[in-house]
């Protein structure tokens, strides 16, 4: 699942959220295992300053949600607390959890 950025829009974290939703819907343990592996790899590398790339031209830092740092933070929070954070890419809310 190599991606050149971590954004929710078209980066690694957004893809992982979509795959996690699919794995939950179809109850696919194989996909869930791969997602967990990719999430662990992402978290292990997050302390490298060059690893945090936004989904903007030139990977410039942006505060935005879908392609910027806010979305990257949300994606990391989703990894840490997936049972408490709704998947907004699947239009989940706290009410639907």
N, CA, C and O of each residue as an XYZ file, in Angstrom:
388
protein
N       0.818     -1.188      0.000
C       0.000      0.000      0.000
C       0.862      1.252      0.000
O       0.630      2.166      0.791
N       1.819      1.298     -0.848
C       2.720      2.446     -0.886
C       1.983      3.679     -1.403
O       1.326      3.635     -2.443
N       2.101      4.754     -0.676
C       1.536      6.039     -1.068
C       2.611      7.093     -0.850
O       3.508      6.909     -0.028
N       2.523      8.183     -1.577
C       3.528      9.215     -1.415
C       3.141     10.272     -0.383
O       3.916     11.196     -0.136
N       1.953     10.155      0.228
C       1.563     11.096      1.272
C       0.612     10.401      2.250
O       0.165      9.281      2.006
N       0.317     11.072      3.341
C      -0.519     10.479      4.385
C      -1.936     11.045      4.416
O      -2.691     10.728      5.335
N      -2.315     11.855      3.461
C      -3.601     12.559      3.513
C      -4.808     11.612      3.485
O      -4.716     10.463      3.055
N      -5.934     12.139      3.956
C      -7.181     11.381      3.894
C      -7.726     11.323      2.474
O      -8.368     10.344      2.093
N      -7.477     12.348      1.706
C      -8.048     12.443      0.368
C      -7.513     11.369     -0.577
O      -8.284     10.605     -1.157
N      -6.218     11.316     -0.725
C      -5.627     10.380     -1.687
C      -4.308      9.807     -1.182
O      -3.445      9.423     -1.972
N      -4.159      9.752      0.137
C      -2.937      9.237      0.727
C      -3.152      7.945      1.500
O      -4.232      7.354      1.463
N      -2.128      7.525      2.185
C      -2.123      6.254      2.895
C      -3.212      6.165      3.962
O      -3.923      5.162      4.029
N      -3.356      7.189      4.791
C      -4.336      7.105      5.872
C      -5.765      7.046      5.342
O      -6.593      6.320      5.893
N      -6.066      7.787      4.298
C      -7.393      7.714      3.689
C      -7.668      6.338      3.101
O      -8.769      5.803      3.235
N      -6.670      5.776      2.456
C      -6.831      4.424      1.905
C      -7.040      3.406      3.013
O      -7.883      2.517      2.889
N      -6.282      3.527      4.097
C      -6.432      2.594      5.207
C      -7.823      2.685      5.838
O      -8.402      1.664      6.209
N      -8.361      3.900      5.962
C      -9.719      4.052      6.502
C     -10.751      3.390      5.592
O     -11.681      2.741      6.070
N     -10.586      3.557      4.283
C     -11.517      2.929      3.335
C     -11.409      1.408      3.384
O     -12.424      0.710      3.389
N     -10.190      0.899      3.420
C      -9.989     -0.555      3.494
C     -10.523     -1.115      4.806
O     -11.087     -2.208      4.834
N     -10.343     -0.357      5.908
C     -10.855     -0.819      7.199
C     -12.378     -0.914      7.164
O     -12.952     -1.868      7.688
N     -13.023      0.054      6.560
C     -14.470      0.032      6.424
C     -14.911     -1.199      5.624
O     -15.849     -1.898      6.006
N     -14.221     -1.449      4.514
C     -14.553     -2.598      3.687
C     -14.350     -3.910      4.447
O     -15.186     -4.810      4.369
N     -13.251     -4.017      5.174
C     -12.978     -5.232      5.940
C     -14.054     -5.463      6.996
O     -14.443     -6.604      7.248
N     -14.536     -4.380      7.617
C     -15.597     -4.502      8.625
C     -16.916     -4.920      7.993
O     -17.623     -5.772      8.532
N     -17.248     -4.329      6.859
C     -18.508     -4.645      6.190
C     -18.534     -6.106      5.740
O     -19.527     -6.808      5.932
N     -17.424     -6.556      5.137
C     -17.374     -7.910      4.601
C     -16.793     -8.931      5.580
O     -16.673    -10.114      5.261
N     -16.435     -8.456      6.775
C     -15.879     -9.329      7.816
C     -14.726    -10.175      7.272
O     -14.694    -11.396      7.426
N     -13.784     -9.481      6.631
C     -12.644    -10.130      5.985
C     -11.415    -10.026      6.889
O     -10.812     -8.959      7.010
N     -11.055    -11.132      7.514
C      -9.919    -11.150      8.433
C      -8.583    -10.953      7.728
O      -7.661    -10.368      8.297
N      -8.473    -11.428      6.512
C      -7.219    -11.285      5.760
C      -6.924     -9.803      5.491
O      -5.796     -9.349      5.683
N      -7.920     -9.068      5.054
C      -7.736     -7.635      4.809
C      -7.457     -6.919      6.127
O      -6.605     -6.032      6.174
N      -8.161     -7.287      7.198
C      -7.945     -6.663      8.502
C      -6.506     -6.837      8.971
O      -5.912     -5.897      9.498
N      -5.940     -8.023      8.785
C      -4.551     -8.277      9.177
C      -3.585     -7.401      8.383
O      -2.631     -6.855      8.937
N      -3.839     -7.274      7.095
C      -2.964     -6.438      6.263
C      -3.071     -4.971      6.662
O      -2.070     -4.254      6.691
N      -4.280     -4.531      6.966
C      -4.483     -3.146      7.390
C      -3.728     -2.874      8.684
O      -3.054     -1.851      8.807
N      -3.834     -3.774      9.638
C      -3.132     -3.608     10.915
C      -1.629     -3.530     10.680
O      -0.948     -2.716     11.303
N      -1.110     -4.357      9.799
C       0.310     -4.324      9.464
C       0.705     -2.969      8.881
O       1.723     -2.400      9.276
N      -0.081     -2.455      7.958
C       0.207     -1.156      7.342
C       0.084     -0.021      8.361
O       0.880      0.918      8.343
N      -0.910     -0.105      9.249
C      -1.069      0.914     10.287
C       0.137      0.923     11.220
O       0.636      1.991     11.575
N       0.604     -0.247     11.616
C       1.768     -0.333     12.495
C       3.006      0.251     11.822
O       3.804      0.937     12.461
N       3.160     -0.025     10.530
C       4.288      0.520      9.782
C       4.210      2.053      9.741
O       5.220      2.737      9.900
N       3.031      2.566      9.533
C       2.814      4.011      9.481
C       3.181      4.656     10.824
O       3.896      5.657     10.859
N       2.698      4.090     11.909
C       2.954      4.643     13.238
C       4.446      4.559     13.586
O       4.991      5.481     14.192
N       5.100      3.470     13.212
C       6.541      3.339     13.486
C       7.346      4.431     12.780
O       8.373      4.872     13.297
N       6.896      4.865     11.620
C       7.642      5.854     10.836
C       7.228      7.293     11.091
O       7.850      8.210     10.555
N       6.206      7.515     11.886
C       5.631      8.860     12.014
C       6.590      9.861     12.656
O       6.449     11.063     12.435
N       7.554      9.402     13.438
C       8.472     10.340     14.081
C       9.553     10.860     13.132
O      10.317     11.754     13.496
N       9.620     10.314     11.935
C      10.541     10.851     10.931
C       9.907     12.075     10.290
O       8.837     11.968      9.691
N      10.529     13.205     10.399
C       9.943     14.457      9.916
C       9.666     14.414      8.414
O       8.718     15.049      7.953
N      10.461     13.689      7.648
C      10.241     13.635      6.207
C       9.113     12.678      5.834
O       8.703     12.625      4.675
N       8.611     11.926      6.804
C       7.542     10.967      6.533
C       6.175     11.632      6.489
O       5.280     11.157      5.790
N       6.003     12.710      7.217
C       4.699     13.380      7.279
C       4.564     14.305      6.070
O       5.028     15.445      6.079
N       3.924     13.786      5.044
C       3.736     14.554      3.815
C       2.250     14.767      3.589
O       1.458     13.826      3.638
N       1.885     16.013      3.341
C       0.493     16.346      3.029
C       0.209     16.005      1.564
O       1.129     15.820      0.766
N      -1.055     15.927      1.235
C      -1.466     15.622     -0.132
C      -1.628     16.877     -0.966
O      -2.603     17.014     -1.705
N      -0.692     17.780     -0.854
C      -0.725     19.051     -1.566
C       0.428     19.085     -2.576
O       1.369     18.300     -2.461
N       0.362     19.984     -3.559
C       1.478     20.084     -4.506
C       2.796     20.330     -3.766
O       2.895     21.229     -2.930
N       3.778     19.538     -4.080
C       5.076     19.656     -3.424
C       5.072     19.153     -1.992
O       6.041     19.356     -1.260
N       3.988     18.495     -1.582
C       3.825     17.970     -0.220
C       3.958     19.057      0.841
O       4.356     18.780      1.973
N       3.626     20.289      0.477
C       3.732     21.400      1.428
C       2.767     21.204      2.578
O       1.662     20.694      2.396
N       3.185     21.608      3.747
C       2.354     21.506      4.944
C       1.122     22.393      4.783
O       1.215     23.551      4.374
N      -0.016     21.826      5.110
C      -1.295     22.516      4.990
C      -2.130     22.159      6.207
O      -2.067     21.022      6.676
N      -2.915     23.100      6.734
C      -3.742     22.784      7.900
C      -5.027     22.036      7.540
O      -5.763     21.628      8.438
N      -5.309     21.850      6.278
C      -6.586     21.296      5.823
C      -6.885     19.893      6.306
O      -6.003     19.163      6.760
N      -8.161     19.536      6.194
C      -8.598     18.238      6.688
C      -8.390     17.118      5.668
O      -7.810     16.089      6.015
N      -8.831     17.277      4.453
C      -8.740     16.186      3.484
C      -7.327     15.972      2.945
O      -6.938     14.839      2.663
N      -6.565     17.039      2.800
C      -5.219     16.867      2.245
C      -4.117     17.413      3.141
O      -2.959     17.476      2.727
N      -4.462     17.810      4.372
C      -3.471     18.442      5.226
C      -3.266     17.781      6.578
O      -3.655     16.635      6.803
N      -2.643     18.540      7.468
C      -2.235     18.033      8.774
C      -3.407     17.669      9.674
O      -3.301     16.727     10.460
N      -4.522     18.390      9.582
C      -5.684     18.042     10.412
C      -6.188     16.643     10.069
O      -6.520     15.863     10.962
N      -6.244     16.335      8.803
C      -6.678     15.007      8.383
C      -5.685     13.919      8.750
O      -6.073     12.806      9.105
N      -4.402     14.246      8.664
C      -3.381     13.278      9.066
C      -3.518     12.988     10.558
O      -3.443     11.834     10.979
N      -3.720     14.036     11.356
C      -3.942     13.837     12.793
C      -5.179     13.006     13.061
O      -5.167     12.130     13.925
N      -6.250     13.275     12.324
C      -7.479     12.496     12.478
C      -7.242     11.035     12.097
O      -7.725     10.131     12.779
N      -6.506     10.802     11.020
C      -6.206      9.438     10.597
C      -5.408      8.677     11.643
O      -5.666      7.500     11.893
N      -4.438      9.350     12.255
C      -3.648      8.719     13.314
C      -4.504      8.451     14.544
O      -4.356      7.415     15.193
N      -5.396      9.378     14.867
C      -6.329      9.163     15.979
C      -7.230      7.969     15.682
O      -7.542      7.186     16.579
N      -7.640      7.831     14.450
C      -8.471      6.689     14.060
C      -7.741      5.365     14.238
O      -8.349      4.357     14.600
N      -6.430      5.370     13.983
C      -5.640      4.163     14.194
C      -5.571      3.844     15.683
O      -5.738      2.695     16.091
N      -5.322      4.877     16.490
C      -5.153      4.666     17.926
C      -6.459      4.291     18.624
O      -6.461      3.455     19.528
N      -7.552      4.896     18.215
C      -8.844      4.699     18.880
C      -9.934      4.376     17.868
O     -10.969      5.042     17.833
N      -9.706      3.353     17.040
C     -10.628      3.053     15.939
C     -12.043      2.737     16.404
O     -12.997      2.941     15.653
N     -12.194      2.247     17.618
C     -13.539      1.919     18.100
C     -14.273      3.142     18.636
O     -15.483      3.083     18.853
N     -13.564      4.250     18.853
C     -14.191      5.447     19.403
C     -14.302      6.593     18.396
O     -15.002      7.575     18.642
N     -13.612      6.465     17.269
C     -13.586      7.540     16.271
C     -14.377      7.099     15.043
O     -14.060      6.069     14.448
N     -15.401      7.859     14.651
C     -16.182      7.471     13.469
C     -15.362      7.629     12.190
O     -14.497      8.501     12.102
N     -15.633      6.800     11.223
C     -14.970      6.883      9.925
C     -15.748      7.884      9.077
O     -16.758      7.543      8.461
N     -15.270      9.108      9.054
C     -16.013     10.144      8.334
C     -15.984      9.930      6.829
O     -16.851     10.441      6.119
N     -15.007      9.186      6.328
C     -14.970      8.908      4.893
C     -16.108      7.986      4.479
O     -16.478      7.936      3.306
N     -16.663      7.255      5.446
C     -17.811      6.382      5.189
C     -19.091      7.021      5.730
O     -20.117      6.354      5.862
N     -19.022      8.305      6.040
C     -20.157      9.073      6.567
C     -20.716      8.489      7.860
O     -21.918      8.566      8.114
N     -19.837      7.903      8.676
C     -20.269      7.417      9.980
C     -20.346      8.611     10.928
O     -19.678      9.626     10.729
N     -21.155      8.473     11.938
C     -21.229      9.465     13.007
C     -21.215      8.716     14.317
O     -21.260      7.486     14.333
N     -21.153      9.436     15.402
C     -21.220      8.760     16.695
C     -22.547      8.031     16.860
O     -22.624      7.008     17.541
N     -23.575      8.559     16.241
C     -24.899      7.923     16.325
C     -24.927      6.576     15.599
O     -25.668      5.677     15.995
N     -24.129      6.431     14.544
C     -24.163      5.201     13.764
C     -23.164      4.168     14.258
O     -23.088      3.072     13.702
N     -22.400      4.494     15.286
C     -21.408      3.548     15.814
C     -22.053      2.599     16.809
O     -21.378      1.730     17.361
